[in-house]
């Protein structure tokens, strides 16, 4: 990060929400040149991606494994782990460097339940936060409200932690292949986040797929596109004023 600009992406979500699956799916699509609009340029953590993807590569006599990715466990449970990916945009050849956090879901759970945030200080450097939600829970009438409430609490914790420096938030809804989340449910979720002071966008993905109608990796390209959007230009704090010279105008003051 000292040598070139890198966009830090904080990835939050409960255990088994699909955080690591999104990372593995992105890596596998890039490896197979199937990430629409992007191609591989470099990675400082290629072996780490390969380790995460090992489960998805191990098929038993043509049958997929019960679990595509391993549960994230860090050797140093006080510091976040990051995966680096440099991508080249097909449209103009420009490159973007991403530092994608890969942390245990239990860290998100503790942030919600006990406000423990010391291990998440890296979010202060993040430009984008993915809030990864299990689409199967949102599609379940009995469990969706609990997830919406917990996500609202998570948004409140993030807002309290980062205040006005809260980065752009993308709600990533997984299991698009097997979960049909009603629009009314998504509206309630976004309204809850907005009530906590966070204006989020939504991307639905299927990192892996058991459906013939939705392919594996569906929505991942859109997620990368949304993540790669440039940071909005901050307006000038004290812009020049067109007030006539005869009027008193503090906005014309400049320190020499």
C-alpha positions as CSV (number, residue, x, y, z in Angstrom):
1,X,0.0,0.0,0.0
2,X,3.0,2.2,0.3
3,X,3.9,1.7,-3.3
4,X,0.5,2.3,-5.0
5,X,-3.1,3.0,-4.2
6,X,-5.1,0.1,-2.9
7,X,-8.9,0.1,-2.2
8,X,-9.6,-1.5,1.2
9,X,-12.9,-3.5,1.3
10,X,-14.2,-4.4,4.7
11,X,-16.4,-7.6,4.6
12,X,-18.8,-8.1,7.5
13,X,-21.3,-10.9,8.0
14,X,-22.4,-13.6,10.4
15,X,-20.9,-17.1,10.3
16,X,-22.0,-19.0,7.2
17,X,-23.4,-16.0,5.5
18,X,-21.2,-16.5,2.5
19,X,-18.3,-14.1,2.9
20,X,-15.6,-16.5,2.0
21,X,-17.7,-18.0,-0.7
22,X,-17.9,-14.6,-2.4
23,X,-14.1,-14.4,-2.3
24,X,-13.6,-17.9,-3.6
25,X,-16.1,-17.4,-6.4
26,X,-14.4,-14.2,-7.4
27,X,-11.0,-15.9,-7.5
28,X,-12.3,-18.9,-9.5
29,X,-14.1,-16.7,-12.0
30,X,-10.9,-14.6,-12.5
31,X,-8.8,-17.8,-12.9
32,X,-11.2,-19.0,-15.6
33,X,-11.4,-15.6,-17.4
34,X,-15.2,-15.6,-16.7
35,X,-15.5,-12.4,-14.6
36,X,-17.4,-10.2,-17.0
37,X,-15.6,-6.9,-17.6
38,X,-12.4,-7.8,-15.7
39,X,-9.3,-9.8,-16.1
40,X,-6.5,-10.9,-13.7
41,X,-3.5,-8.6,-13.3
42,X,-1.7,-9.6,-10.1
43,X,-2.2,-10.9,-6.6
44,X,0.2,-10.7,-3.6
45,X,-1.9,-13.4,-1.8
46,X,-2.4,-15.9,-4.6
47,X,-1.6,-19.0,-2.5
48,X,-4.1,-17.8,0.2
49,X,-6.8,-17.6,-2.5
50,X,-5.8,-21.1,-3.7
51,X,-6.0,-22.4,-0.1
52,X,-9.5,-21.0,0.3
53,X,-10.6,-22.5,-3.0
54,X,-9.3,-26.0,-2.2
55,X,-12.8,-27.2,-1.1
56,X,-14.4,-26.1,-4.4
57,X,-11.7,-28.0,-6.3
58,X,-12.2,-31.3,-4.5
59,X,-15.0,-33.3,-6.1
60,X,-15.8,-36.9,-5.2
61,X,-16.7,-38.9,-8.3
62,X,-18.4,-36.0,-9.9
63,X,-20.3,-34.9,-6.7
64,X,-19.8,-31.5,-5.2
65,X,-18.5,-31.3,-1.6
66,X,-20.9,-30.6,1.2
67,X,-19.1,-27.3,1.9
68,X,-17.4,-25.4,-0.8
69,X,-15.2,-23.2,1.5
70,X,-13.6,-23.6,4.9
71,X,-14.5,-21.6,7.9
72,X,-12.2,-18.6,8.3
73,X,-9.7,-19.0,11.1
74,X,-6.9,-16.6,11.7
75,X,-3.5,-17.4,13.2
76,X,-3.5,-14.0,14.9
77,X,-7.0,-13.5,16.3
78,X,-6.3,-9.9,17.1
79,X,-5.7,-8.7,13.5
80,X,-7.7,-9.0,10.3
81,X,-6.4,-11.0,7.3
82,X,-6.5,-9.5,3.8
83,X,-6.5,-10.9,0.3
84,X,-5.0,-8.8,-2.4
85,X,-6.3,-8.8,-6.0
86,X,-5.3,-6.5,-8.8
87,X,-7.9,-6.5,-11.6
88,X,-7.7,-4.9,-15.1
89,X,-10.9,-3.3,-16.5
90,X,-11.7,-4.7,-20.0
91,X,-13.3,-1.5,-21.2
92,X,-10.3,0.9,-20.8
93,X,-7.4,-1.2,-19.5
94,X,-7.2,0.6,-16.2
95,X,-6.2,-1.4,-13.1
96,X,-7.6,-1.5,-9.6
97,X,-6.1,-3.0,-6.5
98,X,-8.4,-4.5,-3.9
99,X,-7.5,-5.5,-0.3
100,X,-10.4,-7.7,0.7
101,X,-10.7,-8.5,4.4
102,X,-11.2,-12.2,5.3
103,X,-12.2,-12.4,8.9
104,X,-14.3,-14.8,11.0
105,X,-18.0,-14.2,11.2
106,X,-17.8,-14.3,15.0
107,X,-16.1,-10.9,14.8
108,X,-19.3,-9.5,13.3
109,X,-21.4,-11.3,15.9
110,X,-19.4,-9.8,18.7
111,X,-19.6,-6.3,17.2
112,X,-23.4,-6.6,17.3
113,X,-23.8,-8.3,20.6
114,X,-21.0,-6.6,22.7
115,X,-19.8,-3.7,20.6
116,X,-16.3,-5.2,20.5
117,X,-14.7,-3.3,17.7
118,X,-11.0,-3.2,18.5
119,X,-10.1,-5.8,15.9
120,X,-12.2,-4.0,13.3
121,X,-10.2,-0.7,13.4
122,X,-9.1,-1.4,9.8
123,X,-12.6,-0.3,8.7
124,X,-11.5,3.3,9.3
125,X,-9.3,2.8,6.2
126,X,-12.0,1.1,4.1
127,X,-13.6,2.7,1.1
128,X,-16.3,0.1,0.8
129,X,-18.0,-2.2,3.3
130,X,-19.8,-5.4,2.2
131,X,-22.5,-6.5,4.6
132,X,-23.0,-10.1,3.6
133,X,-26.4,-11.6,4.4
134,X,-27.6,-15.2,3.9
135,X,-30.5,-14.9,1.3
136,X,-32.0,-18.1,2.7
137,X,-32.7,-16.4,6.0
138,X,-34.2,-13.3,4.3
139,X,-36.5,-15.6,2.3
140,X,-37.6,-17.4,5.4
141,X,-40.8,-15.8,6.9
142,X,-39.9,-17.0,10.4
143,X,-36.2,-15.9,10.4
144,X,-36.1,-12.8,8.2
145,X,-37.1,-10.3,10.8
146,X,-34.4,-11.4,13.2
147,X,-31.8,-11.0,10.5
148,X,-33.1,-7.6,9.6
149,X,-33.0,-6.5,13.2
150,X,-29.4,-7.8,13.6
151,X,-28.3,-6.1,10.4
152,X,-29.8,-2.9,11.7
153,X,-27.8,-3.3,14.9
154,X,-24.7,-4.0,12.9
155,X,-25.3,-0.8,10.9
156,X,-25.7,1.2,14.1
157,X,-22.4,-0.2,15.5
158,X,-20.6,0.6,12.3
159,X,-22.1,4.1,12.3
160,X,-21.1,4.7,15.9
161,X,-17.6,3.4,15.3
162,X,-16.9,5.4,12.1
163,X,-19.3,8.4,12.5
164,X,-19.2,10.7,9.5
165,X,-16.3,8.7,8.0
166,X,-18.6,5.7,7.3
167,X,-17.7,4.4,3.9
168,X,-20.0,3.3,1.1
169,X,-22.0,0.2,2.1
170,X,-23.1,-2.6,-0.2
171,X,-25.5,-5.2,1.1
172,X,-24.5,-8.5,-0.5
173,X,-27.4,-11.0,-0.5
174,X,-26.1,-14.6,-1.1
175,X,-27.7,-17.8,-2.2
176,X,-29.5,-16.2,-5.1
177,X,-29.8,-19.6,-6.7
178,X,-32.0,-21.0,-3.9
179,X,-33.6,-18.0,-2.2
180,X,-36.2,-15.8,-3.7
181,X,-36.1,-12.7,-1.4
182,X,-39.3,-10.6,-1.8
183,X,-38.8,-6.9,-2.7
184,X,-40.9,-5.9,0.3
185,X,-38.3,-7.6,2.5
186,X,-35.4,-5.8,0.9
187,X,-37.3,-2.5,1.3
188,X,-37.7,-3.2,5.0
189,X,-34.0,-4.0,5.3
190,X,-32.9,-0.8,3.5
191,X,-35.3,1.2,5.6
192,X,-33.8,-0.2,8.7
193,X,-30.3,0.6,7.6
194,X,-31.4,4.1,6.6
195,X,-32.9,4.6,10.0
196,X,-29.4,3.9,11.4
197,X,-27.9,6.5,9.1
198,X,-26.6,4.3,6.3
199,X,-27.7,4.6,2.7
200,X,-26.8,1.2,1.2
201,X,-27.0,-0.4,-2.3
202,X,-27.9,-4.1,-2.8
203,X,-26.2,-6.8,-5.0
204,X,-27.6,-10.3,-5.0
205,X,-25.1,-13.1,-5.8
206,X,-24.8,-16.8,-6.1
207,X,-21.2,-17.6,-5.4
208,X,-22.0,-21.3,-6.1
209,X,-25.2,-22.7,-7.5
210,X,-27.4,-25.8,-7.3
211,X,-29.9,-24.3,-9.8
212,X,-30.0,-24.7,-13.5
213,X,-31.5,-21.2,-14.0
214,X,-28.9,-19.3,-12.0
215,X,-25.2,-20.0,-12.8
216,X,-22.4,-20.2,-10.3
217,X,-20.9,-16.8,-9.8
218,X,-24.0,-14.9,-10.8
219,X,-23.9,-11.3,-9.6
220,X,-20.2,-11.4,-8.7
221,X,-19.2,-9.2,-11.7
222,X,-21.9,-6.7,-10.6
223,X,-20.5,-6.7,-7.1
224,X,-16.9,-6.0,-8.3
225,X,-18.3,-3.2,-10.6
226,X,-20.1,-1.6,-7.7
227,X,-17.0,-2.0,-5.4
228,X,-14.7,-0.4,-8.0
229,X,-16.8,2.8,-8.3
230,X,-14.6,5.8,-7.5
231,X,-15.0,7.7,-4.3
232,X,-17.3,10.7,-4.8
233,X,-15.3,14.0,-5.0
234,X,-15.5,15.9,-1.8
235,X,-16.9,19.4,-2.3
236,X,-14.7,22.4,-1.6
237,X,-15.0,23.3,2.0
238,X,-15.0,27.0,1.4
239,X,-15.8,27.7,-2.3
240,X,-15.3,31.0,-4.1
241,X,-18.4,33.2,-3.9
242,X,-19.9,35.3,-6.6
243,X,-21.1,37.9,-4.1
244,X,-20.5,41.4,-5.5
245,X,-17.5,43.3,-4.2
246,X,-19.7,45.8,-2.3
247,X,-21.1,43.0,-0.1
248,X,-19.3,41.6,2.9
249,X,-18.4,38.0,2.3
250,X,-16.5,35.7,4.6
251,X,-16.2,33.1,1.8
252,X,-13.8,35.4,0.0
253,X,-11.3,35.3,2.9
254,X,-8.0,33.5,2.1
255,X,-5.0,33.1,4.4
256,X,-1.9,34.3,2.6
